[in-house]
Amino acid sequence: MEEAGCNWAKSSPLMQAYHDEEWCVPSYDDRYLFEMLNLEGAQAGLSWQTIINKRVHYQEAFADFDIDFCAALTDDDLEQLRNNEKIIRNRAKIKAVRDNAQAVLKVQQEFGSFSNYMWHFTEGNRVIHELLSDAEMPAKTELSEAISRDMKKRGFKFVGPVIIYSYLQAIGIVDDHVLSCPLHATAK
């Protein structure tokens, strides 16, 4: 029988802290939304544990995910980042940070903020699932597929529907805490 709470988070203190303090917590901060988009993209093919362990190094490498800073990175800057052994040195994932920053700047012009853009897909509402176990958590949904399509059209990178589903959890649009978790939206 599965323990109470979200078992995936119990693998390390960093994972537990992320679960307890950030995961499925609604965010409207463009910088945080941008950071999580890029961290979720960096995770492609890897574990979240790997990325969370490198998070502080990502923050250092990308000026705490300052959107303007990242949008202005040159090809030489990106190539230099490939020498940083403290982050994932995949060329496409590193370049995606600049591409995504440039796409965010365009979205901010159109929607007023990146937050407005992300939350418009659910008309500002959260999607709260009532899962009995981690095993019931979907990898993707119609919502993540629709957002993925739109983001790809806007030039975002590493935004497939599975990555976007994890991203929606990360920024709190989706609440996938299991029902037995004290952090589930219905637990008061």
C-alpha positions in Angstrom: 0.0 0.0 0.0 1.3 3.5 -0.9 2.2 5.9 1.8 0.2 9.1 2.3 1.4 11.9 0.2 3.3 12.3 -3.1 5.9 9.5 -3.0 7.9 10.8 -5.9 9.1 13.6 -3.7 10.5 11.4 -1.0 13.7 10.5 -2.9 15.8 13.4 -1.5 15.7 16.5 0.7 15.9 18.7 -2.4 13.0 16.9 -4.1 11.0 17.1 -0.9 11.7 20.8 -0.5 10.7 21.4 -4.2 7.5 19.5 -3.6 6.6 21.2 -0.4 7.5 24.8 -1.4 7.0 25.1 -5.2 5.4 22.2 -7.0 1.8 22.9 -7.9 1.9 26.3 -6.2 0.3 28.9 -8.5 3.0 31.4 -9.8 2.4 34.6 -11.7 6.0 35.7 -11.7 7.5 35.9 -15.3 11.0 35.3 -14.2 10.0 32.1 -12.2 7.8 30.9 -15.1 10.8 31.4 -17.5 13.1 29.6 -15.1 10.8 26.6 -14.7 10.2 26.4 -18.5 13.9 26.1 -19.1 14.5 23.6 -16.3 11.7 21.4 -17.5 13.2 21.6 -21.0 16.6 20.7 -19.6 15.1 17.6 -18.0 14.1 16.1 -21.4 15.6 12.5 -21.3 16.8 13.0 -17.7 15.4 12.8 -14.2 14.0 15.8 -12.3 16.5 14.8 -9.5 19.4 15.5 -11.9 18.0 19.0 -12.8 17.1 20.0 -9.3 20.6 19.1 -8.2 22.0 21.4 -10.8 19.4 24.2 -10.4 21.7 26.6 -8.5 24.3 26.2 -11.2 21.7 27.0 -13.9 20.7 30.1 -11.9 24.3 31.2 -11.8 24.9 30.5 -15.5 21.8 32.3 -16.7 21.8 35.3 -14.3 19.0 33.9 -12.3 17.0 33.4 -15.5 16.8 37.1 -16.2 14.8 37.2 -19.4 16.5 40.2 -21.0 19.9 38.8 -20.1 19.1 35.4 -21.6 17.5 36.9 -24.8 20.7 38.9 -25.4 23.1 35.9 -25.1 25.4 35.7 -28.2 26.4 32.6 -30.0 29.8 32.9 -28.3 28.1 33.1 -24.9 26.1 30.0 -25.6 29.2 28.2 -26.7 31.0 29.2 -23.5 28.1 27.8 -21.5 28.8 24.4 -23.2 32.0 24.3 -21.2 30.2 24.7 -17.9 30.3 21.2 -16.4 27.8 22.2 -13.7 24.9 22.3 -16.1 23.6 20.0 -18.9 25.9 20.8 -21.8 23.6 19.8 -24.6 23.9 22.5 -27.3 20.2 22.5 -28.2 19.1 22.8 -24.6 21.5 25.7 -23.9 20.4 27.5 -27.1 16.8 26.9 -26.1 17.2 29.3 -23.1 18.0 32.2 -25.5 15.2 31.1 -27.9 12.7 30.9 -25.1 13.7 34.2 -23.7 13.2 35.9 -27.1 9.8 34.1 -27.4 8.9 35.3 -23.9 9.7 38.9 -24.8 7.3 38.7 -27.8 4.6 37.1 -25.6 5.0 39.9 -23.0 4.4 42.5 -25.7 1.3 40.7 -26.9 -0.2 39.6 -23.6 1.3 42.1 -21.1 3.2 39.4 -19.3 4.3 35.8 -19.7 2.1 34.9 -16.8 -1.0 36.3 -18.6 -0.1 34.2 -21.6 0.3 31.0 -19.6 -2.8 31.5 -17.5 -5.0 32.5 -20.4 -5.2 28.8 -21.5 -7.3 28.0 -18.4 -8.9 31.5 -18.1 -7.0 32.0 -14.9 -8.3 28.8 -13.3 -6.3 26.0 -11.8 -6.8 22.4 -12.9 -7.1 20.3 -9.8 -6.9 16.6 -10.2 -8.0 14.1 -7.6 -5.4 11.4 -7.8 -5.2 8.5 -5.4 -1.6 7.7 -6.2 1.4 9.0 -8.2 0.7 6.2 -10.7 -2.5 7.9 -11.8 -0.7 11.0 -12.9 -0.9 11.5 -16.6 2.2 12.2 -18.7 0.3 14.7 -20.9 -3.3 16.0 -21.4 -5.3 17.7 -24.1 -4.4 21.0 -22.3 -0.6 20.3 -22.4 -0.9 19.3 -26.1 -2.8 22.5 -27.0 -0.3 24.7 -25.1 2.6 22.8 -26.7 1.3 23.5 -30.2 0.8 27.2 -29.5 4.2 27.6 -27.9 6.0 25.8 -30.8 4.3 28.2 -33.2 5.7 31.1 -31.1 9.2 29.8 -31.3 9.6 28.2 -27.9 11.9 25.2 -27.8 11.7 22.0 -25.7 8.0 22.4 -25.2 6.5 19.0 -26.2 3.3 18.0 -24.5 5.0 15.9 -21.8 7.4 18.7 -20.9 4.6 21.2 -20.8 2.5 19.0 -18.6 5.3 18.9 -16.1 5.7 22.6 -16.5 2.0 23.2 -15.7 2.5 21.3 -12.5 5.7 23.2 -11.7 3.9 26.6 -12.1 0.7 25.6 -10.3 -1.7 25.7 -13.2 -2.2 22.0 -12.5 -2.4 20.5 -9.0 -1.4 16.9 -9.1 -0.7 16.4 -5.4 -2.4 13.1 -4.5 -5.5 13.4 -2.4 -3.7 12.0 0.7 -1.0 14.8 0.4 -1.5 17.6 2.9 -0.6 20.0 0.1 -3.5 19.0 -2.2 -5.7 22.0 -3.0 -8.6 20.5 -1.2 -6.6 19.9 2.0 -7.3 22.7 4.5 
